[in-house]
Amino acid sequence: MDVMHQVGRTAAQEIYISWDTAVKNATERYEIVIERYKNGAYPAHRKPMDVVFGAHGELMEDLGQLLELRDQARKRFKDRWE
């Protein structure tokens, strides 16, 4: 048996925790991380693509508004000529 296989087998036998325990531990840890984030414990960080994604989001919102205006104008025009 190769060494890594033996290490894996031993770890599974010696340090096993149930799925429920693992989920409980992860949930508790995420609650701590979220609370720290809300309290400003983590420094703000920006990635180079954040500007691009932000601009893309704004563009999508503006296009959505433009389509709504177009639909309203079509309806008003149609209502006037019927």
GIBEL-V774916 format. One record per residue. N is the residue number from 1. RES is the residue in one letter. SS is DSSP state (h for helix, s for strand, l for the rest). PSI is psi in radians with two decimals (none if undefined). NEAR is the number of other ideal C-beta (glycine too) atoms within 8 Angstrom. Layout:
n:N res:RES ss:SS psi:PSI near:NEAR
n:N res:RES ss:SS psi:PSI near:NEAR
//
This chain:
n:1 res:M ss:l psi:2.33 near:3
n:2 res:D ss:l psi:2.84 near:5
n:3 res:V ss:h psi:-0.78 near:5
n:4 res:M ss:h psi:-0.65 near:6
n:5 res:H ss:h psi:-0.76 near:8
n:6 res:Q ss:h psi:-0.71 near:9
n:7 res:V ss:h psi:-0.79 near:8
n:8 res:G ss:h psi:-0.79 near:8
n:9 res:R ss:h psi:-0.79 near:8
n:10 res:T ss:h psi:-0.75 near:8
n:11 res:A ss:h psi:-0.76 near:8
n:12 res:A ss:h psi:-0.60 near:8
n:13 res:Q ss:h psi:-0.58 near:6
n:14 res:E ss:h psi:-0.57 near:6
n:15 res:I ss:l psi:0.49 near:5
n:16 res:Y ss:l psi:2.36 near:6
n:17 res:I ss:l psi:2.64 near:6
n:18 res:S ss:l psi:2.81 near:6
n:19 res:W ss:h psi:-0.76 near:5
n:20 res:D ss:h psi:-0.72 near:6
n:21 res:T ss:h psi:-0.73 near:8
n:22 res:A ss:h psi:-0.75 near:9
n:23 res:V ss:h psi:-0.75 near:8
n:24 res:K ss:h psi:-0.80 near:8
n:25 res:N ss:h psi:-0.76 near:9
n:26 res:A ss:h psi:-0.75 near:8
n:27 res:T ss:h psi:-0.79 near:8
n:28 res:E ss:h psi:-0.73 near:8
n:29 res:R ss:h psi:-0.74 near:8
n:30 res:Y ss:h psi:-0.63 near:8
n:31 res:E ss:h psi:-0.70 near:8
n:32 res:I ss:h psi:-0.81 near:8
n:33 res:V ss:h psi:-0.78 near:8
n:34 res:I ss:h psi:-0.76 near:8
n:35 res:E ss:h psi:-0.74 near:8
n:36 res:R ss:h psi:-0.70 near:9
n:37 res:Y ss:h psi:-0.81 near:9
n:38 res:K ss:h psi:-0.57 near:6
n:39 res:N ss:l psi:0.03 near:6
n:40 res:G ss:l psi:0.38 near:5
n:41 res:A ss:l psi:-0.34 near:5
n:42 res:Y ss:l psi:2.34 near:6
n:43 res:P ss:l psi:2.58 near:3
n:44 res:A ss:l psi:2.47 near:4
n:45 res:H ss:l psi:2.47 near:4
n:46 res:R ss:l psi:2.47 near:6
n:47 res:K ss:l psi:2.71 near:5
n:48 res:P ss:l psi:-0.58 near:5
n:49 res:M ss:l psi:-0.11 near:6
n:50 res:D ss:h psi:-0.71 near:8
n:51 res:V ss:h psi:-0.75 near:8
n:52 res:V ss:h psi:-0.81 near:7
n:53 res:F ss:h psi:-0.68 near:8
n:54 res:G ss:h psi:-0.79 near:8
n:55 res:A ss:h psi:-0.69 near:8
n:56 res:H ss:h psi:-0.76 near:8
n:57 res:G ss:h psi:-0.78 near:8
n:58 res:E ss:h psi:-0.72 near:8
n:59 res:L ss:h psi:-0.75 near:8
n:60 res:M ss:h psi:-0.72 near:8
n:61 res:E ss:h psi:-0.78 near:8
n:62 res:D ss:h psi:-0.71 near:8
n:63 res:L ss:h psi:-0.66 near:8
n:64 res:G ss:h psi:-0.75 near:8
n:65 res:Q ss:h psi:-0.68 near:8
n:66 res:L ss:h psi:-0.73 near:8
n:67 res:L ss:h psi:-0.67 near:8
n:68 res:E ss:h psi:-0.77 near:8
n:69 res:L ss:h psi:-0.72 near:8
n:70 res:R ss:h psi:-0.80 near:8
n:71 res:D ss:h psi:-0.69 near:8
n:72 res:Q ss:h psi:-0.72 near:8
n:73 res:A ss:h psi:-0.74 near:8
n:74 res:R ss:h psi:-0.76 near:8
n:75 res:K ss:h psi:-0.79 near:8
n:76 res:R ss:h psi:-0.76 near:8
n:77 res:F ss:h psi:-0.79 near:8
n:78 res:K ss:h psi:-0.76 near:8
n:79 res:D ss:h psi:-0.59 near:7
n:80 res:R ss:h psi:-0.56 near:6
n:81 res:W ss:h psi:0.03 near:5
n:82 res:E ss:l psi:none near:4
//
